[in-house]
Amino acid sequence: MFTGIVQGKVEVVEVRELDKFRTHVVKMPDALREGLAIGASVAHNGVCLTVTDISGDRVSFDLMRETLRLTNLGAVVVGQCVNIERAARFGDEIGGHSMSGHVICMAEVVAIDEAPNNRRLWFALPAAMGRFVFEKGYIGVDGISLTIGDVRSSGEGIEFSVNLIPETLSRTTLGERLPGAQVNIEIDPQTQVIVETVERVLASQMG
């Protein structure tokens, strides 16, 4: 389990490509490696990955076909940074919201509104995901727990906004995202369960 409170950005220092499979090697500082062991879970841009090797400050993770298809990690190149969060431990403070590290789709950055001391980003989502997106609800964007601002219809899908404070902009990769960029989306698990349960109940009553 993760909380969506990103602990920092780390640089991808090596990418090893195979057929529909790749390995990312990232450079992790001492504080993020403390107690880290092979087999541990670490979220990269909100994607739960497993540690496969530790060599000094270089930590390796394998990415399978489905991860490459559903997330933006398949487009990451050497020199880029990813958001990192270690798996939550019993007793940790939950500062964001409960997240599983299972990305459901990607969204495109479509607009950026600048304001003093903050920034608003707008994202486009497929219409099928719109039923899970509500104003003031939770959403995971590249592993960051965020509160949804506004929601609006747009063509064949929907768009939603989030408001980012300077700390989020400096600590995460969202400060570097420009229109056209793809971000990973995780729907709040509780919202997803409630919506799907209500849909099933209504469908059974109508049938």
N, C-alpha and C positions, 0 to 999 in steps of 0.2 A: 504494500500500500504506500501511496505517496500523498503529500499534502498540497502540492502545487506551489510551495514556497521554494523557488529556485535558490540554490546555495551559491551559484556562481556560473561563470562561463569558462569553458576549457577549450583549448585549441586542439583540433584534429591534426596530428603530426604525420600520420601515415594512413593510407587507404590501400588495402589489398583486394583486388577484384578477381572473382571467379565467375563461373556461369550462374547467373541469378543468385549470387551470394557475394557478400563482401565483409571484410573485417576492418573495423575502425580502431585506430590506436590514438588515444588522447593523452595529453600531458596533464596530469592531475597534481595539484599542490599537496603538501604534506597534510594539511588540515582535512582535505577531502578524502585522503587515502587512509586515514587513521582507522584501524580495525577492519579495513577492506580485505576481503579474501576472494579467491576464485570461487565462482558460483553465486556471489552476491548480486543483488538486483540494483541497478542504477538507471535512472531515467535520463534519456538524452532527448531534448526537445519534446519531452512528454512521453517518449517511447520507452517502455520497460525493457532493458537489455541486461544480459548476464555477463559478468566478468569472466573472461576465458584465460587471461594471462596478466601477470603483474611483473614488470621488470623495471625496478627503480620507480621513477615517476611516470613511466609509460604503462598505460592500462589498456588492454585489448577487449573488444566486444565484437561478436559475430552478428550479422544481419541476414535474416532469411528472406526468401522470395516475397512473402506476404508483407513483411516490414518494408521492403523496397517498393512494393506496389502502392501501399496505403499511405506512406509517410514521406516527408521531405528529406529523410536521411540518405536516400539513394542519390540525391543531387549534391550532397556535401562534398567539398574538395579539401585537399590539404591546405591548411592555413586558415580555414574558417573555424568559427567557434560554435559550440552547442551549449544549450542550457543543461545544467547538471543538478540532479537531486538524488541523494542517497535514499534508500528505502526507509520509511518511518519505523521507529522502534517503539515498543510498548512504553508508555510514559512520556513520549515526546509531546510537546505542545502542538496542537493542530491549528496553525495560523491561517490556513487557506480553507480548502474543503477536501474531503476524501476523494482520491483519484487512484485509478487502477493501473495507469500507464498503458492502457489499451486505446490507441488512437482509432477513431471511427472513420475519419475522412480528413481531407485537407480543405482549407479555405484560402481564397486569394485576397490579398490586401488591395482594396479598390480606391481608398482615399485616406488622406491624413490631414487632420485639422490641427493646426498649431495654436496654442494659447499660452499666456504667461504661466510658467511653472508646470505645465502639463501638456499632454498630447492626446488627441482622440484618433483612434484607428478604426476604419470601417472595413469589414470583411464580407465577402460574398460566399454563401453556402448553397448547395443544391436544395431544391424545394423539399425533398424527402426528409431533410434534417430540420426543417423549419418547425416541425411540431414539438421539438425538444427545446426550442430557444424562446425564452421569455424575458421581458424587461425585469431587471433586478435579480435574475437567476444567475446561477454559477455556470462557468464554462472553463475548460482548460485550453489554452492557446500556447502551443510550443512548450507545454509543461508548466505553464504559469496559471495559477488559480486567479480568475478574474470575474468581476461582476459585469453582467451585460448591461449596457446603457440603453440605447434605442434599438428598435427592430423595425424594419420596413421591407415591403415587397419590392422586388426588382427583377423584371423580366420573368424568367422561368424559375427563379429562386428567391432567396431572401438575403438581406444584408443586416448585419448587426454591428454595433459599435462598442468599444471599451475605452475607458479613460485611464491613462497611465501617468503616475506620478514620477518625479525625477529619479527616485530610488529604483523603480522598476525599469526605467529606461537605461540606467547605468549598469544595473546588475544583470540584465538579460539581453538577449539578442533582439528583442522587439524594438530597441532604440535604433537598430540598423535596418529594419525592414522598410522597404519602399513599395509603392504601388506595383503590382504584378508579382510580388513575392508570394510563395506558398507557405502556409503555416499548418502545423498539425492541430487537429481539433479532437478533444475528448469531451463528450457530453457528460454532464453531471450524472453519475450512476443512479442516484435517487430519483432525479427528474425522469430519466429514461424508464425506470421501472414503473413509476406512477403513470406516466403517459401510456405506456404499452399495456398496463393492466386495465386502465380505463377504456382503452380502445377495444380490448378483448371482451370486456363486460358489455360495452355498448353493441359490439358486433353480435354477441350471443343473444342479447335481448331483441335485436332487430331480426335475427334469423329465426 
